[in-house]
Each structure stands twice: as structure tokens, then as C-alpha cells.
């Protein structure tokens, strides 16, 4: 099987964050605020051209239809490095669920329904045309 070395530190309870954060030049002790800010910045970068995992939905690219703020998985992000990045994103998603520090990702229902094992409908596909 594939190695998940390094992910054991992400096995946390809902009372603990999987890592602590200290921003350079800030003296704040991480009591949750810097951690939440770091997660927010990660989500912002995921939903930008800074990282290759997500691309704007067709509605966003064409500036038409509903849900123009949504991002979809990038089908071109399929190298080994990209797959490792998706794997790490999955670990972050699991941590966010356990710690109730939810990720602010604008994913259309066609993406998130598959993550939570909810049946897709034609409407899900039609919402991002």
C-alpha cells in the first residue's frame, strides 16, 4: 500500500488542532486564531491560480449562470505531485471535519456530494455548464 508517513500528526480530536501556527513578526500564541487564519489562507490559495488543484467553474469562466464563485477539480492536475497534493488536501478536509474548523472552499454540489456520498442528479451537472 501507499505510505502515509507524516500524516499521523493529523490524527486529532475535536479539541485539538493538528498543527500550531505562528506568523513571522507576530508574537501571538496560537490559541486558534492564527491556525484559523492559516487555514483561511490555504483555502484562498487553493481557489486561485497559485495552486493547480482547482480551476474556475465553467460558469465563472464564462461569467454566466448561477454559482459563478465555484471552483472545480482540475482534470489536468494528474501528475504524481498533484495526486500527493490532493491526498494532503483530503487529510486537511478530514482534520477540518474532526476539529470543526471547516474549510471555506466554494465547491459545487457535483464535487462535494461525491465527497460525502450523496447521490448526484442531472441538476448538479446542469448547475455548472
C-alpha positions as protocol buffer text, in pm:
chain_id: "A"
residue {
  index: 1
  type: UNK
  ca { x: 0 y: 0 z: 0 }
}
residue {
  index: 2
  type: UNK
  ca { x: 95 y: 363 z: -24 }
}
residue {
  index: 3
  type: UNK
  ca { x: 283 y: 526 z: 256 }
}
residue {
  index: 4
  type: UNK
  ca { x: 102 y: 789 z: 460 }
}
residue {
  index: 5
  type: UNK
  ca { x: 416 y: 869 z: 659 }
}
residue {
  index: 6
  type: UNK
  ca { x: 385 y: 1205 z: 824 }
}
residue {
  index: 7
  type: UNK
  ca { x: 7 y: 1211 z: 843 }
}
residue {
  index: 8
  type: UNK
  ca { x: -10 y: 1054 z: 1189 }
}
residue {
  index: 9
  type: UNK
  ca { x: 23 y: 1401 z: 1344 }
}
residue {
  index: 10
  type: UNK
  ca { x: -309 y: 1489 z: 1180 }
}
residue {
  index: 11
  type: UNK
  ca { x: -499 y: 1230 z: 1384 }
}
residue {
  index: 12
  type: UNK
  ca { x: -653 y: 1469 z: 1632 }
}
residue {
  index: 13
  type: UNK
  ca { x: -960 y: 1504 z: 1844 }
}
residue {
  index: 14
  type: UNK
  ca { x: -1213 y: 1781 z: 1801 }
}
residue {
  index: 15
  type: UNK
  ca { x: -1048 y: 1973 z: 2085 }
}
residue {
  index: 16
  type: UNK
  ca { x: -704 y: 1993 z: 1920 }
}
residue {
  index: 17
  type: UNK
  ca { x: -565 y: 2142 z: 1602 }
}
residue {
  index: 18
  type: UNK
  ca { x: -331 y: 1917 z: 1402 }
}
residue {
  index: 19
  type: UNK
  ca { x: -56 y: 2180 z: 1399 }
}
residue {
  index: 20
  type: UNK
  ca { x: 18 y: 2516 z: 1553 }
}
residue {
  index: 21
  type: UNK
  ca { x: 83 y: 2836 z: 1363 }
}
residue {
  index: 22
  type: UNK
  ca { x: 300 y: 3136 z: 1434 }
}
residue {
  index: 23
  type: UNK
  ca { x: 325 y: 3406 z: 1172 }
}
residue {
  index: 24
  type: UNK
  ca { x: 664 y: 3571 z: 1130 }
}
residue {
  index: 25
  type: UNK
  ca { x: 672 y: 3906 z: 1305 }
}
residue {
  index: 26
  type: UNK
  ca { x: 368 y: 3829 z: 1521 }
}
residue {
  index: 27
  type: UNK
  ca { x: 400 y: 3744 z: 1887 }
}
residue {
  index: 28
  type: UNK
  ca { x: 58 y: 3581 z: 1915 }
}
residue {
  index: 29
  type: UNK
  ca { x: 32 y: 3244 z: 2085 }
}
residue {
  index: 30
  type: UNK
  ca { x: -174 y: 3007 z: 1872 }
}
residue {
  index: 31
  type: UNK
  ca { x: -493 y: 2969 z: 2072 }
}
residue {
  index: 32
  type: UNK
  ca { x: -682 y: 2903 z: 1750 }
}
residue {
  index: 33
  type: UNK
  ca { x: -679 y: 3242 z: 1576 }
}
residue {
  index: 34
  type: UNK
  ca { x: -352 y: 3201 z: 1380 }
}
residue {
  index: 35
  type: UNK
  ca { x: -447 y: 2840 z: 1295 }
}
residue {
  index: 36
  type: UNK
  ca { x: -783 y: 2952 z: 1153 }
}
residue {
  index: 37
  type: UNK
  ca { x: -612 y: 3233 z: 962 }
}
residue {
  index: 38
  type: UNK
  ca { x: -362 y: 2988 z: 810 }
}
residue {
  index: 39
  type: UNK
  ca { x: -646 y: 2755 z: 704 }
}
residue {
  index: 40
  type: UNK
  ca { x: -828 y: 3054 z: 552 }
}
residue {
  index: 41
  type: UNK
  ca { x: -516 y: 3148 z: 355 }
}
residue {
  index: 42
  type: UNK
  ca { x: -474 y: 2789 z: 235 }
}
residue {
  index: 43
  type: UNK
  ca { x: -833 y: 2793 z: 105 }
}
residue {
  index: 44
  type: UNK
  ca { x: -775 y: 3127 z: -68 }
}
residue {
  index: 45
  type: UNK
  ca { x: -466 y: 2990 z: -242 }
}
residue {
  index: 46
  type: UNK
  ca { x: -646 y: 2670 z: -341 }
}
residue {
  index: 47
  type: UNK
  ca { x: -911 y: 2882 z: -512 }
}
residue {
  index: 48
  type: UNK
  ca { x: -667 y: 3088 z: -717 }
}
residue {
  index: 49
  type: UNK
  ca { x: -409 y: 3040 z: -989 }
}
residue {
  index: 50
  type: UNK
  ca { x: -142 y: 2999 z: -716 }
}
residue {
  index: 51
  type: UNK
  ca { x: -209 y: 2623 z: -695 }
}
residue {
  index: 52
  type: UNK
  ca { x: -312 y: 2388 z: -978 }
}
residue {
  index: 53
  type: UNK
  ca { x: -569 y: 2169 z: -799 }
}
residue {
  index: 54
  type: UNK
  ca { x: -882 y: 2371 z: -873 }
}
residue {
  index: 55
  type: UNK
  ca { x: -991 y: 2575 z: -1171 }
}
residue {
  index: 56
  type: UNK
  ca { x: -1278 y: 2820 z: -1205 }
}
residue {
  index: 57
  type: UNK
  ca { x: -1610 y: 2653 z: -1283 }
}
residue {
  index: 58
  type: UNK
  ca { x: -1739 y: 2695 z: -1638 }
}
residue {
  index: 59
  type: UNK
  ca { x: -1994 y: 2946 z: -1502 }
}
residue {
  index: 60
  type: UNK
  ca { x: -1711 y: 3151 z: -1353 }
}
residue {
  index: 61
  type: UNK
  ca { x: -1500 y: 3135 z: -1671 }
}
residue {
  index: 62
  type: UNK
  ca { x: -1794 y: 3229 z: -1895 }
}
residue {
  index: 63
  type: UNK
  ca { x: -1942 y: 3480 z: -1648 }
}
residue {
  index: 64
  type: UNK
  ca { x: -2286 y: 3325 z: -1689 }
}
residue {
  index: 65
  type: UNK
  ca { x: -2536 y: 3122 z: -1493 }
}
residue {
  index: 66
  type: UNK
  ca { x: -2561 y: 3065 z: -1121 }
}
residue {
  index: 67
  type: UNK
  ca { x: -2280 y: 2980 z: -880 }
}
residue {
  index: 68
  type: UNK
  ca { x: -2007 y: 3176 z: -1059 }
}
residue {
  index: 69
  type: UNK
  ca { x: -1793 y: 3168 z: -745 }
}
residue {
  index: 70
  type: UNK
  ca { x: -1748 y: 2789 z: -759 }
}
residue {
  index: 71
  type: UNK
  ca { x: -1425 y: 2601 z: -828 }
}
residue {
  index: 72
  type: UNK
  ca { x: -1394 y: 2251 z: -976 }
}
residue {
  index: 73
  type: UNK
  ca { x: -1121 y: 1989 z: -976 }
}
residue {
  index: 74
  type: UNK
  ca { x: -858 y: 2049 z: -1242 }
}
residue {
  index: 75
  type: UNK
  ca { x: -853 y: 1746 z: -1474 }
}
residue {
  index: 76
  type: UNK
  ca { x: -501 y: 1844 z: -1587 }
}
residue {
  index: 77
  type: UNK
  ca { x: -367 y: 1817 z: -1231 }
}
residue {
  index: 78
  type: UNK
  ca { x: -288 y: 1448 z: -1264 }
}
residue {
  index: 79
  type: UNK
  ca { x: 87 y: 1415 z: -1207 }
}
residue {
  index: 80
  type: UNK
  ca { x: 226 y: 1230 z: -908 }
}
residue {
  index: 81
  type: UNK
  ca { x: 295 y: 1563 z: -737 }
}
residue {
  index: 82
  type: UNK
  ca { x: -64 y: 1677 z: -799 }
}
residue {
  index: 83
  type: UNK
  ca { x: -202 y: 1349 z: -665 }
}
residue {
  index: 84
  type: UNK
  ca { x: 7 y: 1392 z: -348 }
}
residue {
  index: 85
  type: UNK
  ca { x: -131 y: 1747 z: -317 }
}
residue {
  index: 86
  type: UNK
  ca { x: -488 y: 1611 z: -349 }
}
residue {
  index: 87
  type: UNK
  ca { x: -406 y: 1347 z: -89 }
}
residue {
  index: 88
  type: UNK
  ca { x: -285 y: 1616 z: 151 }
}
residue {
  index: 89
  type: UNK
  ca { x: -599 y: 1821 z: 81 }
}
residue {
  index: 90
  type: UNK
  ca { x: -802 y: 1514 z: 177 }
}
residue {
  index: 91
  type: UNK
  ca { x: -610 y: 1494 z: 506 }
}
residue {
  index: 92
  type: UNK
  ca { x: -685 y: 1864 z: 568 }
}
residue {
  index: 93
  type: UNK
  ca { x: -1052 y: 1801 z: 491 }
}
residue {
  index: 94
  type: UNK
  ca { x: -1060 y: 1516 z: 742 }
}
residue {
  index: 95
  type: UNK
  ca { x: -892 y: 1732 z: 1007 }
}
residue {
  index: 96
  type: UNK
  ca { x: -1131 y: 2017 z: 940 }
}
residue {
  index: 97
  type: UNK
  ca { x: -1428 y: 1789 z: 995 }
}
residue {
  index: 98
  type: UNK
  ca { x: -1286 y: 1642 z: 1317 }
}
residue {
  index: 99
  type: UNK
  ca { x: -1179 y: 1978 z: 1462 }
}
residue {
  index: 100
  type: UNK
  ca { x: -1483 y: 2168 z: 1331 }
}
residue {
  index: 101
  type: UNK
  ca { x: -1256 y: 2424 z: 1161 }
}
residue {
  index: 102
  type: UNK
  ca { x: -1428 y: 2392 z: 827 }
}
residue {
  index: 103
  type: UNK
  ca { x: -1254 y: 2473 z: 501 }
}
residue {
  index: 104
  type: UNK
  ca { x: -1401 y: 2767 z: 312 }
}
residue {
  index: 105
  type: UNK
  ca { x: -1397 y: 2605 z: -31 }
}
residue {
  index: 106
  type: UNK
  ca { x: -1654 y: 2708 z: -290 }
}
residue {
  index: 107
  type: UNK
  ca { x: -1715 y: 2367 z: -443 }
}
residue {
  index: 108
  type: UNK
  ca { x: -2027 y: 2295 z: -649 }
}
residue {
  index: 109
  type: UNK
  ca { x: -2261 y: 2018 z: -543 }
}
residue {
  index: 110
  type: UNK
  ca { x: -2120 y: 1789 z: -813 }
}
residue {
  index: 111
  type: UNK
  ca { x: -1792 y: 1786 z: -616 }
}
residue {
  index: 112
  type: UNK
  ca { x: -1899 y: 1793 z: -251 }
}
residue {
  index: 113
  type: UNK
  ca { x: -2181 y: 1541 z: -294 }
}
residue {
  index: 114
  type: UNK
  ca { x: -1927 y: 1282 z: -408 }
}
residue {
  index: 115
  type: UNK
  ca { x: -1712 y: 1357 z: -103 }
}
residue {
  index: 116
  type: UNK
  ca { x: -1999 y: 1291 z: 137 }
}
residue {
  index: 117
  type: UNK
  ca { x: -2150 y: 1001 z: -59 }
}
residue {
  index: 118
  type: UNK
  ca { x: -2471 y: 1176 z: -168 }
}
residue {
  index: 119
  type: UNK
  ca { x: -2637 y: 1073 z: -493 }
}
residue {
  index: 120
  type: UNK
  ca { x: -2571 y: 1309 z: -785 }
}
residue {
  index: 121
  type: UNK
  ca { x: -2854 y: 1431 z: -1005 }
}
residue {
  index: 122
  type: UNK
  ca { x: -2869 y: 1582 z: -1352 }
}
residue {
  index: 123
  type: UNK
  ca { x: -2939 y: 1915 z: -1183 }
}
residue {
  index: 124
  type: UNK
  ca { x: -2595 y: 1904 z: -1015 }
}
residue {
  index: 125
  type: UNK
  ca { x: -2430 y: 1884 z: -1356 }
}
residue {
  index: 126
  type: UNK
  ca { x: -2659 y: 2145 z: -1511 }
}
residue {
  index: 127
  type: UNK
  ca { x: -2565 y: 2395 z: -1239 }
}
residue {
  index: 128
  type: UNK
  ca { x: -2210 y: 2421 z: -1376 }
}
residue {
  index: 129
  type: UNK
  ca { x: -2250 y: 2429 z: -1752 }
}
